[in-house]
Amino acid sequence: MKIIVPANSVVEDTRIVLAPEHLPALTALGFEVWFESCTAPFPLSEYQQKGGKWTSDREALCHNAALVLSLGPLEEEILKRLPQHTRIIGLLRGAQEKERYKAYSLEAYALELLPRISRAQFIDVLSSQAALMGYWAIMQIAVHISKILPMMTTAAGTLPPAHVLVLGAGVAGLQAIGMGRRLGAKISACDVRSEVKEQVESLGGKFLHLPGVENAEGTGGYARSLTPQEQEAQQAFLKSLLPSYDAVICSALVPGSNAPILLTQEMLALCRPGTVIVDLATHLGHRGNCTFTEPGKIIKIKEITALGAFYPLSDLSRSASTLYGRNILALINLLWNSKMNCWIRPQDDPLLEAMCITK
């Protein structure tokens, strides 16, 4: 049977669904793996050595495809060429675009709908990619901040560590906390979900409780939108914090809603000179957590440096592709019964049923 990997439709995103290391596991299951010609973060020769086939002919690519692996939603030109009932796996924006896949009688699995339970961890691409984004954010601070991150003692005296504030202790925020601590920075974190306090502290960070918000946990472990009164309390609290920090990482997202506004341009006057602010919520080109950040741009506002992420994992495309592919392999092993040589129906597994947007 044939697995195909179309080229990424987002030119700014240089990741690829599968790294060369993933191909032997798929060929062992009896699959042929075809790639649409693209610029990959790994040498083409490594794919070819492991049995990968490449073509620029979309008709040939889609012919007899049994499974399509994608990073994001598929282009219409690909969809119309696929055989009916072809299975599709990717971050497909299922809630918004499921009718497109139904119209072509395809079986589509949206990875963003994976339940956040222990059994699903090996498949969770959102978590694996977000972890790398937290690492990326700390690296941006290390590059752009005008002081070192760790404390350093020299003959000329001691330099204090940088103080970093992380707003949003999801997967990206927690990774930023852990990496920042390993680099010697002093880290504090604020989140509207009180249950993440233990996770923050286990990584060496200081958890800052948001006054006026008891617990704003929503469904699936994500945060819910704050009420106007809670937003007002949040803004007042953040204003009191900003003068104490050298850098801020914003990573707050609410599923199904715009990213919450945490920092406004007026609040920059409270920041220390030389403060670096990284807004991860802009990473898909949408509005972020700051009113002054723009996706993919580094903006200087007086003595403040503000970075808006835009497909930041293109800077870490080899690592990001490797982790994404491992998640995909775990899902294929769930979807394909190698002993019976047949596909598992979505209604026969709760994880598949939750992700299937065309059932």
Buried (B, 14 or more C-beta within 10 A) or exposed (E): BBBBBBBBBBEEBBBBBBBBBBBEBBBEBEBBBBBBEBEBBBEBEBBEEBBBBBBEEBEBBBBEBBBBBBBBBBEEEBBEBBBEEBBBBBBBBBEEBBEBBBEBEBBBBBBBBBBEEEEBEBBBBBBBBBBBBBBBBBBBBBEBBEEBBBEEEEEEEEEEBBBBBBBBBBBBBBBBBBBBBEBEBBBBBBBBBBEBBEBBEEBBBBBBEBEBBEEBBBEEBBBBBBEEEBBEBBBEBBBEBBEEBBBBBBBBBBEEEEBBBBBEEEBBEBBBEBBBBBBBBBBBBEBBBBBBBBBBEBBEBEEBBBBBBBBBBBBBBBBBBBBBBBBBBBBBBBBBEEEEEEBEEBEEBEBBBBBBBBE
